Amino acid sequence: MKKILFATTALVAGAAAGIASAAERPTGSVGGYMFFGAGLTDVTATGDTEVALLRDGEMHLKFSGSSDNGLTFAGRVELEAFTTGDQIDENWATVSGSFGEILVGSNDTAGDNYGDVGIFCAAGCRIAYYDGFGEVPMAGSDDGFDALMIMYATPTIAGFTAAVSFTPDAGYDGANDGARVTTGDRPYAGASNVVSLAANYSGEFSGFGVALGGDYTFGDATTGSGGQDIDVWSLGAELGYAGFTGGVHYENNEATSSDDVAIGFRYRTGPWTFGGGYAFSDTAASDIDTFAGWVSYALAPGVTGHVAAMYGDNGATDGYNIYTILQVGF
């Protein structure tokens, strides 16, 4: 079935851009990452401080190839490196060229991929003050999920890139993954017919680096699921000079009446990176304050060590993580 899907995608692309004569057969490769470390945390069942061990990773099965008329074909399947209900994470295929890029598969929305600017994190966002994977109370972006979608991104012109994605069922992920999804109301809890619009700009002026981004994501609640509509927009900016970059990000979720503000920084010098930030989320249920700071050191190509601390408080509970993490990419 997958071979048929890939063949169909290639035929459609060929019809749109002229029959593509393959320059060479697509080739496959294996990549991925691993994080492993240890630390202390009081985000536990009893609230007591305990030793915490961390290991996380993914194996990436990838392919890429090109045609004589300039089309590029690529794809990736991400396998979790531990047993989980979502054993296969993002998985997608793309056709790209001078017209831009078309993606079909499970991937982050256009807003998450192209619009979220001004947010910093470390160790694959296992260390973060906003929109990360840390266990402390932390607000996160509401415009991102990995459900089956189609997405188009324009070529980058004078620093500008725009993208749009359409997701028939935002709950179509994890144990609900499958080979096909159609439009209309979906049986899974979440939202259906989700559209995400995004744009960003990056450039340099007199040694100053500037990045701007924004997005708007909306969708309908699944009938009978008890889910909520999606109505989220965000704006972000970054300004950098001489290794230092500061960023600010704002997100508004109309459906949940929440506002998020995140302010962070990053400083790079040689193999060292210093970073951190603060985020505040004002929601109908509670307010969330989160702080994080980290120091990273590039030990070897693809290998980075991190020492970090995070703290979060949502009014009802608070907690901290202190981690030393080794990150290996291959």
C-alpha angles and dihedrals in degrees: 000000000000091000089053091050093050091047091050092050091052092049092051091050090048092052090051097048104024126278105311116226106203113239089203139347113274112261129214132223140177125231140144143130144260131206121194131166150119139238147132130287140169092200090108138123091264098034090239121135110260139171111268125204122198132196124159136152151140137222113220121207107197140180133186139172142151142218132228092253094058103266117141123204122198141157145170139203116198118207119193113238092224136045112279141145088250095053093159111048123182115358125172148142129220141198114200140173142130088318092061128251135311118199129188121184142055109323141127117291123263088257093054094043101040110012107048105092130158098042123119131190141154138228094025090313092300080124113049148128095213136023094001140127097251117129095228119098104285137160119230141191115278096203099075134085136137101236125138109285148148118238135183124197125187122229113266108262120185089339096310125119128174131188142180129195134188122204118186093196123018090194094056097108142086111023087000093063117128143152098264140029128178135203125266132061112340130216095229125087111259135055133316134212093022117185120194122191122189143166136179142181132202128180146138129243123183092333095315117117116214129191127177130179143168141170144183122207125183138167145152127264115251110258112256094000098104087234127140133245115254115237110154134150132175143181129199141176139189131194121189137183134167095350095317121108127181124192142187128192131187126189131182124195109194093186094059098028092236132144125196128194121185126183122184147153141207130196122191126191121163109312092342128095124183119190146156147136152176131247131191125194123191109198134167090249102042147327121261126206119187131179129185138172134177146175119211131190127193103227096178138338105305094004122100132169122212133194113188149156131206133186130185136179127185097175095256096057141003136193147166140218126202112189143178107197133180114208120201122185123186 
